[in-house]
Each structure stands twice: as C-alpha cells, then as structure tokens.
C-alpha cells in the first residue's frame, strides 16, 4: 500500500509539472512566443511573456529570493536556445510543510516558434528536434521537474517527448523526429521546463537546479537548411536595451545570483512561508 501511495503521489506531482495550471502557460493559439513564471506561497506570481512578432527580445527571465527561505529563477532564451529553471525552498521548523498536492513553489519556462526549412532533396527526409536536460533535485520532500517538447508540421499533428524527474542527478535528452517532404516546409515546436515543490520535510531544503541549461537543438540532413523563424530570433541572440520598468527585474536577478552564490555557506534561520 505504501508503494502504491508513493506511486500515485509521484504521478500527481508529474501531472502538476507537466500540465500547466490555468493561466500558467501561453495561450494554446499562440504559435510563437516566450514565457517564464515563478511563484512561491504566499507571494504574488511573477510572469513575463512576449508574443509580438518579430520578438523584440530573445530572452526573458524572472527571479526572486529570500535568504534562508526560498529562491527561484526561470529564463527562456530563444537566441541561445536555452531554458533555465531553479527553485529552492527551506523549512527550518520542526514539522513538514505542504500537503503533497498544492505547489509551494513553482517555476517554469517555455519557448515556441515556427521554423521554415529549405531542401534540395527529392525524397522524404527527417527533421529532428532535441532538448538536453541537465541538473539535479535534492532535499527531503516531494518535488518534481518536467521537461517537454513538441515538434511537427505546422497545422498537423505533432510528435512529442517528455521526462519527469524526482530525485538525484538529471541527465536526459528528449527527441522528436518527423519525416517530411518538399522544397519548403514549415515546422512548429514547443519546449518547456518546469519545477514544482509540494512538501518540504522538517529541517530540510528542497532544491531543483535545472539552470545547468536545457539546450534546444535541430538535427538536419545534408541538403536541408533553416531558412527563417517566425520569432526572428531563433539562434540569434538580441541584447535588449533596458527600460525603466526592467531595472527592478535586473536588480532582483542580481540579488538572486548573490544569494545563490552565498547559499552554501548560509544556515537557514528564518521560518518557512506558510502553505
């Protein structure tokens, strides 16, 4: 019975990470865009998205931290073809926090684009989209990371691949290959990375460090080339000019990086945020 319960809880956690909650994902009609989200109970959710074409930036991010209590960051970078997610929640009390189902902390990043390929091949050929996932989940509690990719002909049924990760080192490659034909084809893709914590044991810190970089990659046969992307930024980094409204985010990101750099030398002394 214990094994069955643990399996059911693991399945529930996997579904929480894989199936975005209402309002926690780009609209299903959006074909091209970036989105990042960070949330920790009971603070307000941070969310950034950009869907205006061509995309004015190639990277967006959110970050926040409270030393000894929590820290998170998420970034989606279509220019460098990278997704990054990090989340950490500490419990310095003498009892567990969380109910095992409702997220205490959650971070996610997502990238979507439409790619156009040119080919001089006469026979059907195969296009492959991959996402490398590298990181680790540590600590005592219930947490899950999830990676997902979807790739196929624009307007057709796509193939997809996903992975759910619960504890320890994470090294995985998601792959979707599609056979196509024609001198010009349009393909759309989605790539996302999520991390959710629902329980933290007494005196423990649960951390999901998936900011080692989940790297997106195209594998094309000889004679096939990427002609363009709807985003205008696929594999082409754009250095944004900060506007006044972005300074707060930049400062929050700098504070987060400073907190994380010192985190190993800190002993949590603050009480955890209530579930």
C-alpha positions in Angstrom: 0.0 0.0 0.0 2.8 2.4 0.8 4.4 1.8 -2.5 1.1 2.3 -4.3 0.5 5.6 -2.4 4.0 6.9 -3.3 3.5 6.0 -7.0 0.2 7.8 -7.0 1.7 10.9 -5.4 4.6 10.8 -7.9 2.1 10.6 -10.7 0.2 13.6 -9.2 3.4 15.6 -9.0 4.3 14.7 -12.5 1.0 15.9 -13.8 1.3 19.1 -11.8 4.5 19.9 -13.5 3.6 18.6 -17.0 0.1 20.0 -17.3 0.2 23.8 -16.7 -2.4 25.2 -14.3 -5.0 27.7 -15.7 -3.2 30.9 -16.7 0.2 29.3 -16.3 1.0 28.8 -19.9 1.0 30.6 -23.2 -2.5 30.6 -24.9 -2.9 27.4 -27.0 -3.5 29.6 -30.1 0.0 31.3 -29.8 2.4 29.7 -32.2 5.5 31.8 -31.3 6.5 33.3 -28.0 8.4 33.2 -24.8 7.1 32.9 -21.3 8.6 32.5 -17.8 6.7 32.1 -14.5 7.8 32.0 -10.8 5.7 31.5 -7.8 6.2 30.9 -4.1 3.4 30.7 -1.5 2.0 33.2 -0.4 3.8 35.8 -2.5 2.4 37.1 -5.8 3.3 35.2 -9.0 5.9 36.7 -11.3 5.2 36.3 -15.0 6.7 37.6 -18.2 5.7 36.8 -21.7 6.4 38.2 -25.2 4.4 37.2 -28.3 4.7 40.3 -30.6 6.4 39.3 -33.9 9.1 39.5 -34.6 10.1 39.1 -31.0 11.7 42.3 -29.7 14.0 40.3 -27.4 15.5 36.9 -27.4 15.5 36.2 -23.7 13.2 36.9 -20.7 13.6 35.9 -17.1 12.1 36.1 -13.6 13.9 35.8 -10.3 13.3 36.3 -6.5 14.9 35.2 -3.3 14.8 35.5 0.5 18.0 34.1 2.1 17.3 31.0 4.2 13.7 30.7 3.0 13.4 30.4 -0.8 15.0 31.3 -4.1 13.9 30.8 -7.7 14.6 31.9 -11.3 13.4 30.9 -14.7 14.6 32.1 -18.1 13.7 31.3 -21.7 16.3 32.2 -24.3 15.5 31.5 -27.9 18.6 33.3 -29.1 20.9 30.9 -27.3 18.4 28.1 -27.5 18.4 27.6 -23.7 15.8 27.1 -21.0 16.9 27.5 -17.3 14.9 26.8 -14.1 16.0 26.9 -10.5 13.9 26.6 -7.3 14.8 26.2 -3.7 12.6 26.1 -0.5 13.8 25.7 3.1 11.9 24.5 6.1 13.6 25.4 9.4 10.6 24.4 11.5 10.1 21.1 13.4 7.3 19.9 11.2 6.7 19.2 7.5 5.1 21.9 5.4 2.9 21.3 2.4 0.1 18.8 1.6 1.9 16.9 -1.2 -0.5 18.2 -3.9 -0.6 22.0 -3.9 2.6 23.7 -5.2 4.5 25.6 -2.5 7.0 26.9 -5.1 6.8 26.5 -8.9 8.9 27.8 -11.8 8.6 27.2 -15.5 9.9 28.5 -18.8 8.6 27.9 -22.3 9.6 28.7 -25.9 7.5 28.3 -29.0 8.4 29.1 -32.6 7.6 28.3 -36.2 10.6 27.4 -38.4 10.8 27.3 -42.2 13.2 24.9 -43.9 14.5 24.8 -47.4 15.5 21.5 -49.1 17.0 20.3 -52.3 16.2 16.7 -51.6 13.7 14.8 -53.7 12.9 12.0 -51.3 11.2 12.4 -47.9 13.7 13.4 -45.2 13.8 13.5 -41.5 14.0 16.6 -39.2 14.8 16.2 -35.6 14.3 18.5 -32.6 16.0 17.7 -29.3 16.2 19.1 -25.8 19.1 18.2 -23.5 18.2 18.4 -19.7 21.0 18.6 -17.1 20.5 19.2 -13.4 19.6 17.7 -10.1 16.9 17.6 -7.4 18.0 17.4 -3.8 16.5 17.5 -0.3 13.8 15.7 1.6 10.2 16.3 0.5 8.1 15.9 -2.6 9.3 17.6 -5.8 9.3 17.0 -9.5 10.8 18.5 -12.6 9.4 18.0 -16.0 10.7 18.7 -19.5 8.5 18.6 -22.6 9.0 19.1 -26.4 6.5 19.1 -29.3 7.6 19.2 -33.0 5.9 18.7 -36.3 4.5 20.2 -39.5 2.6 23.5 -38.9 -1.1 22.8 -38.7 -0.6 19.0 -38.4 -0.4 16.5 -35.5 2.9 16.9 -33.8 5.1 14.3 -32.1 6.2 14.9 -28.6 8.5 13.6 -25.9 8.7 14.4 -22.1 10.5 13.4 -19.0 9.6 13.6 -15.3 12.4 13.7 -12.7 12.0 13.2 -8.9 15.3 13.0 -7.2 19.1 13.0 -7.8 21.1 13.9 -10.9 19.2 14.6 -14.1 20.8 13.9 -17.5 18.3 13.3 -20.3 17.7 14.1 -24.0 14.2 14.5 -25.3 13.9 13.7 -29.1 11.2 14.1 -31.7 11.9 13.2 -35.3 9.4 13.9 -38.2 9.6 12.7 -41.8 8.6 15.4 -44.3 9.0 16.2 -48.0 9.0 19.3 -50.2 11.3 22.1 -51.1 9.9 24.3 -48.3 8.3 23.1 -45.1 7.1 25.0 -42.0 7.5 23.3 -38.6 6.4 24.4 -35.2 7.8 23.4 -31.9 7.2 23.9 -28.1 9.9 23.3 -25.5 9.2 23.8 -21.7 10.9 23.1 -18.4 9.1 23.1 -15.0 9.9 22.5 -11.3 7.4 22.1 -8.5 7.7 21.5 -4.8 4.6 20.4 -2.8 6.2 19.2 0.5 9.4 20.1 2.4 10.4 17.9 5.4 11.2 19.5 8.7 14.7 20.9 8.8 15.3 20.3 5.1 15.8 22.3 1.9 14.4 21.0 -1.4 16.2 22.3 -4.5 15.7 21.8 -8.2 18.8 23.0 -10.0 17.9 22.8 -13.7 19.7 26.0 -14.5 22.7 24.0 -15.8 20.8 24.8 -19.1 18.4 22.8 -21.1 19.7 23.2 -24.6 17.5 23.0 -27.7 19.0 21.6 -30.9 18.0 20.9 -34.5 19.4 17.9 -36.4 19.1 18.4 -40.2 20.2 16.1 -43.0 22.6 17.4 -45.7 20.8 19.4 -48.2 18.3 20.9 -45.7 18.8 24.3 -44.1 16.9 26.6 -41.7 15.6 29.4 -43.8 13.8 31.5 -41.2 11.9 31.6 -37.9 8.7 33.4 -37.1 10.3 34.8 -34.0 13.2 36.3 -36.0 15.4 35.3 -33.1 15.8 31.5 -33.2 19.6 31.0 -32.7 20.1 34.8 -33.0 20.7 36.5 -29.6 19.3 40.0 -29.2 20.8 42.2 -26.4 17.8 44.3 -25.1 18.2 47.9 -24.1 16.8 48.1 -20.5 13.8 50.2 -20.0 13.0 51.8 -16.6 10.4 49.0 -15.9 13.1 46.3 -16.3 15.5 47.7 -13.8 13.6 46.1 -10.9 13.8 42.7 -12.5 17.5 43.2 -13.2 18.2 44.1 -9.6 16.1 41.1 -8.4 18.1 38.9 -10.6 21.4 40.3 -9.3 20.2 39.8 -5.8 19.2 36.2 -6.6 22.6 35.4 -8.0 24.3 36.9 -5.0 22.1 34.9 -2.7 22.7 31.6 -4.5 26.5 32.2 -4.5 26.4 32.5 -0.7 23.7 29.9 -0.1 26.0 27.0 0.7 27.6 29.0 3.5 24.2 30.0 5.0 22.3 28.1 7.6 18.5 28.8 7.4 17.3 30.8 10.3 14.0 32.2 9.0 10.7 30.4 9.3 9.3 28.9 6.0 6.4 30.6 4.3 3.2 29.0 5.4 1.4 26.7 2.9 
